[in-house]
Amino acid sequence: MSKQFQFKLVLLGESAVGKSSLVLRFVKDQFDDYRESTIGAAFLTQTVTLEDGTSVKFEIWDTAGQERYKSLAPMYYRNANCAVVVYDITQSASLEKARSWIRELQRQADPSIIIALCGNKSDLAARRQVSEEEARKYAEEEGLMWGETSAKSGEGVTEIFTEIAKKLPKNAPAAGRGGPGRTGAGARSGVDLNKQANAQGEQNEQCNC
């Protein structure tokens, strides 16, 4: 019988980087060009089935990016098993904001939280302000998972959540609160989610969709 686990995941990042679009693509495989800004936070769930048959259910809290909601964030990332911190590859300021969220998580969230840095809007590569090299180097230094996605095309979206699911510990019954059995060791090693793409071709032939 395949094992089933449940983990709490929180999305953080500046307003308009595409957090809600990312979740909508992951949960419903849909994209809406004209999404309203999230107010407070939205709650969704989605289940990922890994190759070994293990089932990982994510309880996803999609938080609002506006500054006026920032004080609410600890309520959502407290006891979270994993966090996806999103920036917009066409806005270098959004990476700075992502860095500040990551610092906050490192200070205040569960020490064993798994953090993934996600560069969204890879379909707008022609307007890129944040290079892959800069983001990857930062993620490696901080022990974060990293990858680029396009909520619009769907590129990389399932992969980033699947890689998180693989990295979450499966050595104890997992509930979304407190995460019994989680170990700190695995939570601090960087994983490049784009390395699979790199392996399939030359460095300069990565998908820019």
C-alpha positions in Angstrom: 0.0 0.0 0.0 1.5 3.4 -1.0 2.3 5.8 1.8 0.5 9.1 2.1 1.9 12.3 3.6 0.6 15.8 4.1 2.8 18.9 4.4 2.1 22.6 4.8 3.5 24.8 2.1 3.6 28.6 2.0 4.2 30.9 -0.9 5.9 34.2 -0.3 7.1 37.1 -2.5 6.4 40.6 -3.7 3.0 41.5 -5.1 2.6 40.7 -8.9 5.4 38.2 -9.2 2.9 35.5 -10.0 2.4 33.5 -6.8 -1.3 32.9 -7.3 -0.8 32.1 -11.0 1.8 29.6 -10.1 -0.5 27.9 -7.7 -3.4 28.0 -10.1 -1.2 26.3 -12.8 -0.1 23.7 -10.3 -3.5 22.9 -8.8 -5.8 23.4 -11.8 -3.5 23.6 -14.8 -5.0 26.9 -15.7 -3.7 30.4 -16.3 -5.6 33.7 -16.2 -4.0 36.9 -17.6 -6.0 39.1 -15.3 -5.9 37.7 -11.8 -6.9 40.0 -9.0 -4.3 40.5 -6.2 -4.7 38.1 -3.3 -6.2 39.6 -0.2 -4.7 38.1 3.0 -4.1 34.6 1.8 -5.7 31.9 -0.2 -5.8 28.2 0.7 -5.6 25.3 -1.9 -4.5 21.7 -1.8 -2.8 19.5 -4.4 -1.4 16.0 -4.3 1.8 14.9 -6.0 2.5 11.2 -6.6 6.2 10.3 -6.6 7.8 7.6 -8.8 7.8 5.1 -5.8 4.1 5.5 -5.4 4.3 7.8 -2.4 1.6 10.3 -2.2 2.4 13.9 -1.0 -0.5 16.2 -0.3 0.4 19.9 -0.1 -1.7 22.3 2.0 -0.8 25.5 0.2 -1.1 28.9 1.7 -0.8 31.6 -1.1 0.0 34.8 0.8 -0.7 38.4 -0.4 2.4 40.2 -1.5 1.3 43.8 -0.6 3.2 45.4 2.2 0.1 46.0 4.2 -0.4 42.2 4.6 3.2 41.5 5.6 2.5 41.4 9.3 0.2 38.4 8.6 2.9 36.3 7.0 4.3 34.7 10.2 0.8 33.3 10.8 1.1 31.3 7.6 4.8 30.3 7.6 4.8 29.2 11.2 5.0 25.4 11.3 5.2 25.3 7.5 7.2 22.3 6.3 8.3 24.1 3.1 8.2 27.5 1.5 8.3 28.7 -2.1 9.7 32.2 -2.3 8.8 33.7 -5.7 10.5 36.5 -7.7 9.9 37.8 -11.2 12.9 37.3 -13.5 12.0 40.6 -15.3 12.2 42.6 -12.0 15.5 42.7 -10.1 13.8 44.4 -7.2 11.6 41.3 -6.7 14.7 39.2 -6.1 15.8 41.6 -3.4 12.4 41.3 -1.8 12.7 37.5 -2.1 16.1 37.7 -0.3 14.4 39.6 2.6 11.7 36.9 2.9 14.3 34.2 3.0 16.2 36.0 5.7 13.0 36.2 7.7 12.3 32.5 7.2 15.8 31.6 8.3 15.3 33.7 11.4 11.8 32.8 12.4 10.4 29.7 10.6 11.0 26.1 11.7 14.8 25.5 11.4 14.1 22.4 9.2 11.9 24.2 6.7 12.7 23.4 3.1 13.0 26.7 1.1 12.7 26.8 -2.7 13.6 30.0 -4.6 11.5 30.3 -7.7 12.1 32.6 -10.6 8.8 33.0 -12.3 7.8 34.5 -15.8 10.5 32.6 -17.7 8.4 33.1 -20.8 9.4 36.8 -20.7 13.1 35.9 -21.0 13.6 38.8 -23.5 12.9 41.2 -20.6 15.1 39.3 -18.1 16.8 41.4 -15.4 17.8 38.5 -13.1 20.3 36.1 -14.6 20.1 32.4 -13.9 23.7 32.6 -12.7 23.0 35.2 -10.0 19.9 33.4 -8.7 21.6 30.0 -8.7 24.7 31.3 -6.9 22.6 32.9 -4.2 20.5 29.8 -3.8 23.6 27.6 -3.5 25.1 30.0 -0.9 22.0 29.9 1.2 21.3 26.2 0.8 18.0 26.7 -1.1 16.4 24.8 -3.9 16.1 26.9 -7.0 14.4 26.8 -10.4 12.7 28.9 -13.0 9.0 28.6 -13.9 6.4 30.1 -16.2 2.9 30.0 -14.8 1.8 31.1 -18.2 3.3 28.3 -20.2 3.4 25.8 -17.3 7.2 25.3 -17.8 8.9 24.0 -14.7 5.8 24.4 -12.4 5.1 20.8 -11.7 8.8 20.1 -11.4 9.4 22.6 -8.6 6.7 21.2 -6.5 7.6 17.6 -7.3 11.3 18.2 -6.3 10.1 19.7 -3.0 7.9 16.6 -2.4 10.9 14.4 -3.0 13.0 16.4 -0.5 10.4 16.3 2.3 11.2 13.6 4.8 9.1 10.4 4.6 10.5 8.7 7.7 7.6 9.6 10.0 3.8 10.2 9.7 3.6 13.8 8.5 1.0 16.3 9.5 1.0 19.8 8.2 1.6 21.2 11.7 5.0 21.0 13.4 6.2 18.3 11.0 7.2 15.4 13.3 10.2 13.5 12.1 11.6 16.3 9.9 15.4 16.4 10.0 17.4 19.6 9.6 20.1 18.0 7.5 18.3 17.7 4.3 16.7 21.1 4.5 19.9 23.1 4.0 21.4 21.6 0.8 20.9 23.4 -2.4 19.2 21.7 -5.3 19.3 23.1 -8.8 15.9 22.2 -10.3 17.2 23.3 -13.8 20.1 20.9 -13.9 17.9 18.3 -15.6 17.4 20.7 -18.4 21.1 21.5 -18.5 21.9 17.8 -18.9 19.9 17.6 -22.0 21.8 20.3 -23.9 24.3 23.0 -23.9 24.2 25.7 -21.2 23.1 28.3 -23.7 20.3 26.2 -25.1 18.1 26.2 -22.0 14.4 26.6 -22.5 13.4 30.3 -22.4 9.7 29.7 -22.7 
